[in-house]
Amino acid sequence: MEDKKVLKEALKSRGMTQTALAKELGMLVSGLSMNMSRDNMGLDNFRKILNALDYDVVVVDRRTGEKVWTVDS
């Protein structure tokens, strides 16, 4: 799934608006919206947004399906 779809689904699942999330992150809504509309964003921004929504970024070995790491906040 693309970065922007993951973020939109995470936001929707939390019942949170971009305005509330931007406030939580200390960002302008326009900056958050721009980040969320990108197809590829930096891992740091992706992680920060998901962390604010109480999600973790997990690294899974595609060959084995085994969870290898959780990217800490």
C-alpha positions as CSV (number, residue, x, y, z in Angstrom):
1,M,0.0,0.0,0.0
2,E,1.3,3.5,-0.8
3,D,2.4,5.8,2.0
4,K,-0.4,8.2,1.5
5,K,-3.1,5.5,1.6
6,V,-1.6,4.0,4.8
7,L,-1.7,7.4,6.5
8,K,-5.2,8.3,5.3
9,E,-6.5,4.9,6.6
10,A,-4.7,5.3,9.9
11,L,-6.2,8.8,10.3
12,K,-9.7,7.5,9.4
13,S,-9.4,4.6,11.8
14,R,-8.7,6.9,14.7
15,G,-11.6,9.3,13.8
16,M,-9.1,12.2,13.7
17,T,-9.0,15.1,11.4
18,Q,-5.9,16.4,9.6
19,T,-6.4,19.6,11.7
20,A,-6.3,17.8,15.0
21,L,-3.3,15.7,13.8
22,A,-1.4,18.7,12.6
23,K,-1.9,20.3,16.0
24,E,-0.7,17.2,17.7
25,L,2.4,17.2,15.5
26,G,3.0,21.0,15.9
27,M,2.6,21.4,12.1
28,L,0.5,23.6,9.9
29,V,-2.4,21.7,8.3
30,S,-1.1,22.6,4.9
31,G,2.3,21.0,5.6
32,L,0.6,17.9,6.9
33,S,-1.7,17.7,3.9
34,M,1.3,18.1,1.6
35,N,3.1,15.3,3.4
36,M,0.1,13.0,3.3
37,S,-0.5,13.5,-0.4
38,R,3.0,12.4,-1.4
39,D,3.5,8.9,-2.9
40,N,6.9,8.7,-1.2
41,M,7.9,10.5,1.9
42,G,10.9,10.1,4.2
43,L,10.7,7.3,6.8
44,D,11.1,9.8,9.6
45,N,8.0,11.8,8.6
46,F,6.0,8.7,8.0
47,R,7.0,7.3,11.4
48,K,6.2,10.6,13.2
49,I,2.7,10.8,11.7
50,L,2.0,7.1,12.5
51,N,3.4,7.5,16.0
52,A,1.1,10.5,16.7
53,L,-1.8,8.2,15.7
54,D,-0.5,5.5,18.1
55,Y,0.7,3.1,15.4
56,D,4.2,1.5,15.1
57,V,6.2,1.0,11.9
58,V,7.2,-2.7,11.8
59,V,9.9,-4.3,9.6
60,V,8.9,-7.7,8.3
61,D,11.1,-10.2,6.4
62,R,9.1,-10.8,3.2
63,R,10.7,-14.2,2.7
64,T,9.7,-15.6,6.1
65,G,6.9,-13.2,7.2
66,E,8.7,-12.8,10.5
67,K,8.6,-9.5,12.3
68,V,12.2,-8.4,12.5
69,W,12.1,-4.9,14.1
70,T,9.8,-2.1,15.3
71,V,11.0,1.4,14.3
72,D,11.1,3.3,17.5
73,S,9.8,6.8,17.9
